[in-house]
Amino acid sequence: MIAELLPAQPQKVRRACVPVSVADRLLADFGIGRIDAYPAYPPPIDQVDLDPADLAVHLRTLLRWRRIPL
């Protein structure tokens, strides 16, 4: 769903969530940063929010990956 909505209507996407390890890799490889979400996810939930605007710039490249290598 985000793959269709983000390019078409980026202003409507407010959150994009991924596991912490994926967020770390996206930051290192593409500069896609985390945003502070309220409320924050508790530690057992391995998830963080990304900046949808940063994600939108790299979405086409990311969708070509079958899996993000960690």
C-alpha positions, -999 to 999 in steps of 0.1 A, spaced: 0 0 0 27 25 9 45 17 -24 14 31 -42 4 59 -19 38 74 -12 46 83 -48 10 93 -57 1 113 -25 31 118 -3 13 144 19 -10 117 31 17 94 45 25 103 80 43 72 92 65 46 77 76 18 102 104 -7 99 124 -29 122 153 -12 140 180 -31 120 164 -21 87 162 15 99 199 14 108 208 1 74 186 27 56 202 55 75 237 42 67 231 35 30 206 62 21 204 88 48 168 79 56 163 91 91 141 82 120 115 105 134 103 107 169 69 90 172 44 94 200 40 73 218 74 55 213 73 18 207 82 -3 237 115 -22 234 98 -56 227 83 -41 196 113 -40 172 101 -10 152 109 26 145 93 53 124 111 67 94 107 101 78 82 95 49 97 124 29 132 108 30 117 74 22 98 87 -8 130 99 -25 145 64 -24 114 43 -27 119 32 -63 154 19 -54 142 1 -23 114 -16 -41 139 -32 -65 155 -50 -36 141 -84 -29 153 -80 7 174 -55 25 207 -73 34 215 -68 70 
